């Protein structure tokens, strides 16, 4: 073979290799509709869509069978249903007051929302196809859509640029708060604290393993109150009459125990925090803000109150039975308050939402099983709701000043703090409303979404029954400048990322934008109604200690929860919305909150010991509010609790994302200097 032939053959070989490399897997364009499964064939030259069991057929599962076509014709769109749910007050006044109509409406809500979530889930982040691990490996979050295949030409498949926008640029241009934007439906800070406290019982990302993994129990298990592991649960118990450990202040009010009295509890505190200010709670970073401390306190008081009621009803019950039954009641109370008041306000639906598991008793198609999905965990990052500051009396405290401290509660009182967060506005869930402390959280969520290779915002809209947006103009409601910038940055509406898309969407009649409520709603309703406590075998009086316990569950409201656990006369406005009575201060409803870091109108919370409000005889330490503590059970040993002095305020999303080194002797020598030293740093999550 002469050299000329060799050159020709080499050229042909290079051309063939290049052509092979140019072949794009057709499944990267996600051609299959209606949840059909794409499979590439002939070395990525073609594809097939598996339409089995979908009531659709055709090359891309696009054609409905006759019965499905009739159902689609009769079924209103999600947009129409949302307008009906949030409008038409005359209709819902009738429905809400006619029992059989109201039950039918709620049954439809339960079933239609629950049907939108696949059970069992088909995917996790370990593979972009179905495996046995999708169901059996519960250390993964489940997924509603598989990851974008790694071999696709762009991060979103085939749409958009070859690289996604720079995260810092994205955050600064579109999500950084320039001025506080209040939530327009009257949502208060109590709502925001409740959301954070409630949701982190099941959003427990295992940061050491990566954003695909969870340490949670796939549902509402009240671990945010009692602790996730048995050691924490035992450490928080008094083992007396079923009750939780408490401190009693000089007014006889109960507060969570100090960490030194529950040494097996893992908490995060800066290293300079005195022992007298370190509190043991059900979640390691619920120490980060006093609002979470308040939520933990009210549930602790409620548990102990329920134990007193049960002890009267069942004087023969031992500590264990009282504790476990009270815990079941508290779990059911969480579900009732969340559906009937929290979701009610969140959705702004005019139908009166109710927690009524009886409606599912004869519905065999509803499955009482649930998995927490990673998309739900990402969607629920509602940091724009955090205010700039909270005003108590004549003092205004920034979030940074209140971080890892309960001094505001000690100084102003439990009732005053509750009243403040119930009468001051939360931020709007939208773009350009992440406060300076929380902008890094936005970046972290986007970064995790890219690690997980989440599919596009539009693909998730399509999965949940909403049409894809055709342009950024449609997404933003006609904002020309914003649309132009987004188009330049992403290149295609089908390349818009999942979480940023949620916050960039135009405002709607609900507290959240339209897509967020119609994706988050199914996850939430399915998760709560599929809870074992909602199943026919659990939902009966005997589960809750008889009719008295059952009545506690059925009658609980957020106002009852607080008012019966506060001193008489202290309970004011308690709801998830701002007061609407005449004469309410316009300042409380304004769209901005004036903050102060120092000076006469505000105080700086220095990392120094609080005043000695009361000292028990024989106690050499000052306490936040005085303390009457219980010793841990025999056999309990102390485990390390880690501290951080990271320069920004940490949130619960930083849990297990921290690695610390013990401070040197020099660092310990001065409390003032300690504030300027970092003993801990945020570490990168391990790649999947």
N, C-alpha and C positions, 0 to 999 in steps of 0.2 A: 504494500500500500504506500503510494507516494505521499509526499508532504501535503500536496494540494488536497487529496482526499481526506487526510487527517484534519486539515483546517475546516473543510466543509462539514465533516461529521461533528467536530467540536462546536461549530456554530449552531448546527441543528440541535445538539444536546443542550447548549445554553438557552436556545429559544424555547425548547420543550420545558426546561426547568423553570424558566421565567413564566411561561404560560401556566404551569402547574401552580406556581406561587401566586399568580394573579387570580386563581379560582377562589371565589368567595363562597363560603358555605351559605346556601340560600336560607338556611334557618336563622342566620344572623339578622335577617330582616323581619323575623317573627311573623311569617305569612299566615299562620293558622289562626282562624277566628274561633270564637265561642269555646275556648279552652281545648281546642284540638291540639294534639301533640305532634310537633314537627320532627321528622327524621330525614336527614340528608342521605342520598343514595348516589351510586355511581361516582364515588370519590368527590362528593360535594358538587356534582354537576346538576343534580336535580334533588327534589324533596317529595316526601309524601306527608299528608296530615292524617293522623289517626283520629277518626271522628266517632269511635265506638261509644255508644251509650249517651250521645250528646243531643239527639233529636235534630241533628244537622248533618248534611252530607255535602259532597262536592270536593273539588281539589283542595280548597282551604277551609272546609267545613262551614261554608258561607250560606248554604241553602237549607232553610228549615223544612222539616216534614210538615204535612198538612196540619196535624194537631198543634205542633209548635207554632206554626204560622198564625193559627187562630188565637192561641194564648198571647203571642206577641202583639197581635192586633188589639186584643181586649185589655192587655195590661198597660197602664199608663207608665210613662217614662219616669225615671228618678227625679228629673227636674220638675215634672208635673206634680208628683207625689210630695216633693219638698215644698212646693208652693201651697199645696193643700194642707200639709201638716203645719206650716208656719203662718198660714192665712185662714181665711174663711171662719172667723170667730163664731158666726151664727151657727154654722154646722157643728162645730166642736162643743158649743154650749149645749146643744141638743144631745150629742153623742155622750158627753161626759155625765149627763144627768139621767140617762136611760141605761140601767145596768147591763141589759143584754147587748145593747149596741156598744157600750164601752168595753165589755169583755171581748166582743168580736174584734174591735179595733186593736186591743192590746194583743190578742192572739195573733193577729196578722203582723203586728210589729215584731213580736218574738220570732215567728216562723220565717218571715221574709228576711229579717236581718240575720238570723241564724243560718239560713240556707246559703247565704253569700260566703260562708267560711267553710272550706273543705275539711271534712272530718272522716277519716284520719288525713293529716296533711300529706301532700305528695313530695314535698321538697324540703331540703335544708341547704345550708351554704357549703356543704362539703362536696356536692356534685351538682351538675346542671341537668340531671336526669333522675328518675325515680330509683331509689335503692331501699334496701331493708332498713337502713339507718334513718331514713326519713321519718319512720314511725317509732322505731325501737330505741334510737339513741336520743334520749331526752336531755342530754347535756347540750345539745344544739337548740337554739331557737328554731321553730318551724318557719317555713317560708310559703307565701302564697304564689310567688313566681320564682322560677329557678334563676340562678345567676346568669348574667350575660356570658356566653361562651368565651373563653380566653383567646381563642384564635380569630375572633371577629375583627374587622379592620378598624372599628372605632369603639370607644368605651361603651357606647349604647347600641352596638350592633353594627349598623351601616350608616345611621343618621349622625349628622354633626361633624365636628372637627376630629382630627386624630387624637387630640388631647383635650381634656376638660379644662374649664377655666381655672386660673390660679385661685386657690381657696382664699388667700388673704385679700386679693382684689375683689372677689365675689362678696366677701363679708363686708369690706369697707364701703363698697359702692352701693350695695343693695340692702344690707341688713343692719348696719350700725345705726343706733338711735341718735338722731340729731336733737330731738326734743321728745319728751314723754308723750305718747299717744294713748289716751285712755280708751278702754274697751267701750264701744258705743252702746252696748245693751245694759249698762249699769252693773257689770260684774265687779265684785269687790275683791279685796286681797284675801279674805277668808276663803273664797272659792279657789284661788291660786294655791294657797297653802294646803287646802284639803286635797286638791288634785295631786300635788306633789307627794303628800303623805300617803294617800291611798294607792297611787299607781306604783310606788316603789316597793310594794310587797311582791309584785310579780315581774317588774323590770329590774332584774338583778344580773346585769352583764358580767360575765367572768372575764375581767380585764386581763388577767394573767394569761388566759388562753386565746383571747381575741374577741372581736365584736360579734362573732357568730355563735358564741357560747353563753349559756345562762346558768346561774346557780339557783334560780328560783324554782317554784313548784307548779308553774303553769296555771296559776289562777289565784283567786281571792282566798288566801289562807290565813289572813290576819297576822302574818309573820312580821309586819311592820310595827305591830303592837307588842307581840309576845316574843319575837326573835325567830330566826330561821332555823337554827340548829338546837338540839336538845340541851346543850350546855348553856346557851344563852337563855333559853326558856326557864331552865331550873334556877339560874342565877337571878332572874327577875322575880321569882316566886318567893313568897314568905313561908309557904308550906304551913300556913295557919288559916283554917276556915276557907280555903280555896283562893285566898287573896294574893294580889301582887304586892311586892315590897313598896313601901312608901316612905317619904319624909313628911312629918307633920309640922307645919309652921305654927307660929304663936297664935294665929287665928283659928287653928284646928283644921286647916285645909291640907289636902294630900297633894304631894308632888312626887315625881319619880325619884328613886334612890340615887345617892351619889355613887360614882363608879367604884370607889374604895369599898363600898358595901355590896357590890356585885362584881367581884374581881374577874369573873370568867367572861364578862361581856366585853366584846371588842368595840372600841369607840375611837374616833379620830379627834384629837385635840392638839392645838399648838403646844409646844413643849413648855412654854412659860405659864400655861394655865394652872392656877392653884388647884389642888385636889378638891377644895371646897366648892369649886365651880364646875367640876367634871361630873356630868350626869350620865347614868346608865339608861339607855333606851333600846327599843326593839330593832333599830337600824343604826349601823355604825356612824353614819354621817347625818343623822337627824339632830345632831348637836350643832349643825352649821348655822341654823337660823332660829330665833325664838318662836317663830310661828309654828315650826315643826315640833318644838318642845311643848307648846300649848296644845297642839293636836294630840301628842302622846299623853299629856297630862289628863285631858278630858276623857280619853278612852280608858286610861288606868283607873280613874275615879268611877267611871261607869262600870267597869268590870267588878270592882270591889263593892259597889252599890248593889249590883245584881247578886253577888254572893250573899249579901245580907238578906235579900228577898228570898233567895232559894233556901237559905239556912232556916228561915221561919217556916217555909212550906215543907221542908224535908229535914227535920232536926236530927234524923238518923244518918244523914249523908256524911261521908268523911271528906277530908280536904280534897282528895283527888277528884271525887265525883262533883263537888261544888265547882272546882276550878275548870274541869273539862266542859261542864254544862254551861257555865257562864261564858266560856270561850265560844261555844256554839251560838249562843244568843248574840254575842258581840259580832260574830261573823255575819249572821243574818241581818243584824242592824246595819252593818256596813253596806250590804247589798241593797237594802231598802232605801236608805238615805241616798245612796249613789244613784239609783235609778229614778226615784220619785222626786228628788230635788236637784241633785247635781246634774244628771243628764237632762232633766227637764229644763233647767236654765240654760245648759250648754246648747241644746238643740233649738230652743225657743219654739218648740212645738206647742200647738194649741190643744192637742189631745192631751188629756191628763194622764201622764205615764204612771203606771203602778207596778209594784213588785208583787206578782200574784202567781206563784208556781202552780197553783191549781189549774190554771189555764192550759198547762202542758201535760196534764195527767193522762189524757187520752190521745196524745199525739205521738204515735210510734216513730214517725219520721224524724223527730227531734232527738239528737244524740246527747246524752249527758256525759260528754267528754270534751276536753278543751286542751289546746296547746297555745302557748304565747308565741306570736309571730314576730319576727325581727322587724317587719315593716310597721307593726303596731308600736313597737318600742321606739322606732325612729319618729314616727308621726307624732308621738306624745311628748316630744321635747318642746314644751311650751314656755320657754324662757322669756319671750316677749311680754308675758303677763306680769313679770316681776316689776314692781314699781321702782322708782329712783330712791324713795325713802318712805318712812312711816312717821307720822306725827303723833306724839303722845303728850297731851297737855300743851305746854309751851315749848316743847323740845321736838326737834326733827332729827331723826336718825337715818343715816344712809344704810344701805344693806351691808356695806363694808364695815361700818362701825358695829353692826349687830352680829357680825359673823362669829360663830363659835362662842356665843355669850348669851346668858339669860338675864343679864343685868337690867334690861328694859322691863322685863316682867317683874323682877324684884323691886325695882324703883317705883314703877307706876301701878303695880298690882295686876293680878291675873285678869280680873274683870275689865279693867281699863284697856289692857292690851287687846282683849277679844273685841271690845267695842270699837277700838281704833281700826282693826283690820276688817271689821264688818261694815264700816262706814267710809272707807277710803277706796278709790278705784284701782283696779288692776289694769295692766296694759293690754292693748289690743293685740290679738293674734294675727300679725301681719308682718310684712317686710319693713325695714327701716325702724325697727322697734326693739332691737336687742341692746340692752344697756351695756355700758363699758365693762362691767364685771363679767358679763355672760356672753360676750361676743366670741370668746374662745370656745365656749360650749357649742355654738353654732358651727364653728370650724371643725370641731371634733366629730360632730354628727355627720357632716358632709364627708369628712375624711373616712369615717367608718363605712359610709354608704359606698364609697369607691372601693374600699377593700373588699366589701361584700359583693361588689359588682351588681348592685341593685339595678333592675331594669328602669326604664324611663317613667317619668310622671304620667305620660300619656298611656303607656302600656298598663299601668295600674288603674287608670280611669276606665279603660276598656274592660279589664278584668271584672271590675265592680259594677258594670252595667252602664257606664257613662260614655258618651261619644268622645273620641279624641278631639282635643283642640286642634284647629287647623292653622293657627298663627298665634304669635305672642300678643297681638292686638286683642284677639278674642280672650286669651287668658287674663290679661290685665284690665279688661273692660274698656279698652280704647285709650289707654295711656300711651300716647305716641312716643314720647321720649324714652320711657321705660322699655317699651317694646323694641325700639330701635337698638338700645344698648344690649338687651338680652339676645336679640337676633345676631348681633355682631359677635357676642361672646360665645354663644352656643352653636350658631350656624343653622339650627333647625329646631322647631318646636318639639320634634320627636327625640331630641337629644337632651331636653331639660331633665335635670335630676329630680329624684323623688321628693326629698325633703325640701329643697329650695322651692320647688313647684308648689308645694302646699302653702307656703307663706307668700308667694308672689301672686297667687290667684286673687282676683278681685273680691272685695268684701261681699258678704251675703247676709241673709236674714237670721242666720244662726251666729253664735259666738265665734265659731270657727268658719273659715271659708267653706264653700260648698263641697269640694272634693274631700276635704278633711273629715267633715261630718258624715259623709256617705261611704268612706272607707273605715274610719274609726268607729262609727256606730255599729256596724256588724261585728267587728272584733269585740267591742265592749259588751253588747247585748248577748252574744253567743257565750262569752266568757262568764258572765254573771248568771245567766239562766241555765248554763250547763254545769254550774257548780253542784257538787253532790248535795249540798243543803237544799237545793231547789228541786231535787228529784223526789218522786212519790214516796220512796222508802225513808227519806229523811224528813220531808216536810209534813210533820204531824206534831201534836202537842207533846208527846212523850219525849221527843228529841230535846226539847227545851225545858224539861222539868215539869211538864204539865201545863194547864191552861194559863197559869200566871206568867210563866216564861214566854209562852206563845203570844200572849197579849202584849208583853214588853216589845217583842219583835214587831208585831203588826201595828203598834201605835207610835213607834219611835219617829221623831223628826229631828232635823239638825238643831232646831231651837230647843226641843225637849232635852236632847243630849247635853247641851251646855247648861240650860237653866236648872235642871235638877242636880247638876254637879257644881253649882256656884252658890254662894251665900244668898239667902233671901233678900230680894230687893236689888241685887247686882245685875240681873239679867236685863239687857236692853234689846236693841235690834240685833237679831240673829237670823241670818239668811245668807244665800249666796249672791245676793244683789244688794245694791245700795238702798238706803231708806228712800221711800217715795212720799213720805208724809210732808204736808205743807210746813214751811218754816225751816226745812232742812238747809243747812249752810251751803251756799253756792260754792264755797271753797272746797267742800267735800266732793262736789260733783264736777269740779273743773277738770280741764284736760291736761293740766300740768300740776306737778307737785314741787313746791320750792324746797330746796334742800340746803342744809348747812353743815359744814364740817367742824365749825368751831364758833365761838362768839356767844353772845347773850342768848340767841334764839336756839342754840343747839349745844350738845355736849359731845365731847370726843370720848369714846369708850376705850380707855387705855388698858393694856393688859396688866392690870394691877388688882390686888385683892379688893373684894367688895366690902362695905361696912359690915360689922358684926351685928346682924339684925337680931339674933337671939342665940345664946350659947347654952347648951344643956349642961347641967352640973357634971363635972368630971370630964368635960370635952374640952380639949385644948385648941380645937380648930374652929374658926368662924365658918358659918354656913350661909348659903345663899338665902335661905328663908328659915333657918332653924332646922333641926332635923331630929327625927326619932326613927332610928334605922333598925333593920333586922339583920342579924348576921347570916351569912350564906350557910346553906346546909352542910352538915359534916361531910367531909370527903371532897368538897369543892376546892380546886386549886386555882391560883392566879395564873392567868395567861397574859402575854404582852398586849398592850394596846398602843397603837402607833400614833405618833404626833406629827403634825406638820406645821411649818411656818412658811408655807409657800406664799409668794408675794400677791397672788390674787386670792379672793375668797373661793374656797372649794365648794362644790355642790355634790349631791349624792351620786352624780354621774362619775365622780372621780374615785369612787370606792374601788379599792384594790388596783388603782392606777397610780399608786404612790409607793415610792420606796424611800426609806429614811435611814439616816446614819445618826448614831447617838451624838449629841452636841459635845464639843470639847469643854474642858474646864474653863477655858477663856470665854466660850460662848455662854456658859451658865453664869459667869461672874456678874454680869450686868443685865438686868431686865430690859433697860433701855436699848442696849446694844443688841440684845437677843432679837429684837424686832427687825433688825436689819440683816440677819443671817438666815440663810436657807439651810435647814437641816434635812429637808425632803425635796424631792423633785418629782414631777409627773414623768412617768416612763412611757415609752411607746408600747401600744398593744402589740402582741406577737402576731405576725401575719398568719393568715389562715393556711 
